[in-house]
Amino acid sequence: MYLVATTVPPSGESEIMDKPPVRIVLAKIGLDGHDRGIKVVARGLRDAGFHVIYAGLWQTPESVVRTVADEDADWLGLSILSGAHMTLVPRVLHLLRQAGLEHVGVIVGGIIPESDVPKLLELGVARVFGPGTPIPEIVEFLRGRTPAPSAS
């Protein structure tokens, strides 16, 4: 079961509503069961006008990629606190490419050692956000780097 949250931008915001909101799938992959942070991010992105699909805890890389395809997502946000990021993230990126979803941007959040951040960026992750990153920083990044639309 997925949690889907959408909202329109707050009144007074000058954003023109001629295009659909950016769609982002958020997921916890692996065995990590701590989801407070990703739920805070989901709410913040929803409140900023994004269409958020929270896939939930204990997702496999395969199920996450399937959700990204099913939901026609623009972005995938992975939250990892378990230390398995150098195993799980490359697998997700590989599966996205295999599925023809290389246009989907990938962001990672959680406990990621500084020494692993350049490795993840080199693999194709667009940005890594650490604990305590302000929601407006994530929103600004996503709005400024919307991936190109898919060829479908």
N, C-alpha and C positions, 0 to 999 in steps of 0.2 A: 504494500500500500504506500502510495506517495502522498506527501503533503505538498499541495500547490498553493502558492500565495501570490496574488496580484493586487495591484492598486494603481490608481491614477496619480500623476504627480500632484503635489499639494497645490491648492488654489493660489494664484498669484505667481506661480512659476511660469516663466515665459516660454517654456518648451512647447514646440508645435507638435500636435498629436497626429501627424500625418503618416507616421510609421508605427508598426507594432513595437511593443516594449522588447528590450533585449531579454532573451530567455537564457537562464542559467540553471544548470543542474548542480546541486550541492550534494556531496556524498561522503560518508565515512567508509573507507575501504580497510579491509583487514579485520583484525580482532579487537581493535581499540573500541571501548564502549563509552568513552567520554564525549558527550555531544553538546554540552552547554555552549561552547564557543561557536560552533557551526549554526546553532539555532539563533544566537544573537546576530550573526552575520546574515542569516536568512531573513530575519525580521528587518534588519537595517537596509538590505538590498530591496526588499519588498516595499518598504516605506519610501525608498528613493525612486520607485517606479519600475523596477525590474520585475519580470515574470520569473518567480523562483519556484523550482521544483526540488524539494528536499527528498532524496532517495532513501535516507535513513542510515541506520547503523549496520555494521557487519556485511557490507557489500563486497562482492568479488569484483575484480577488474572487468570480467565479462559482463556482469549484470549492470555495471555502471555504464559501459559503452553501449549496451542495449538500450538503457534509459536515455542516454544522450541522443541516440538515433530515433527512438520512439517519440521523444519530446521535441525533436528538431531544434536542439539547443544551439545557442551561439557560443556559450561558455560552459566549461566544466570546472567546478571548484572542489578540490579534494582536501579534506581535513585529516591530518595524520599526526597522532601523538605517540604512536607505539615504537617509533624508530625504524619502521620497515619501509620508509619512503624510497630508499634506493633500490628496493626490490619491486614494490608495488607501482610506483609512478612510471618507471620505464615500461612495465607490462601494459599499463593503461594507454600510454602513448603509442606503443606498438599496435595494440588492438584498434585504436582510433584510426591509425593509418591503414590498417588492413580492411577496416570497414568503410574506407573512403571518407572519413570524417576529419581529415587533417585541417580543414578550415575552422574547426572548433578550437577556440582558445582554451588553454588550461592554466589555472592558477592553483597554487598549493598553499595551505595554511597549517599552522600547528608548530610543533616542536621540531625544528629543522636546524641542525648545527650549521653555523656560518660557513664552515668548510664545504658543506654539501650544496649550498645555494648555487655557486657557479656551475656545478655538475648538472643540477636540475635544469638550469637555464640553457646550458649547452644541449641537453636532450630535447628541448623544445617547450619547456614550461615558460609561460609568459612572465610570471612574477611569483615570488614566494613572500607570503605575509606571515610575520611572526606573531606571537602572543601580544595582545594589547594594541595591535594596529587599529587606529581609529577608523570607524566605518566610513566617514567621508573620504579617507584616503583610498579605500578599496573602490568606492563609487567613482571617484575621479579617475582612477586608473581604468576601470572598465568602460567608462564613457569615452575616454580618450583613445582607447585601443579596441574598439569594437571589431571583431574579426570580419573578414569579407564574407558576403553571403555565399551560401553553397551553390554549386552548379545545378542543383535539382530544380 
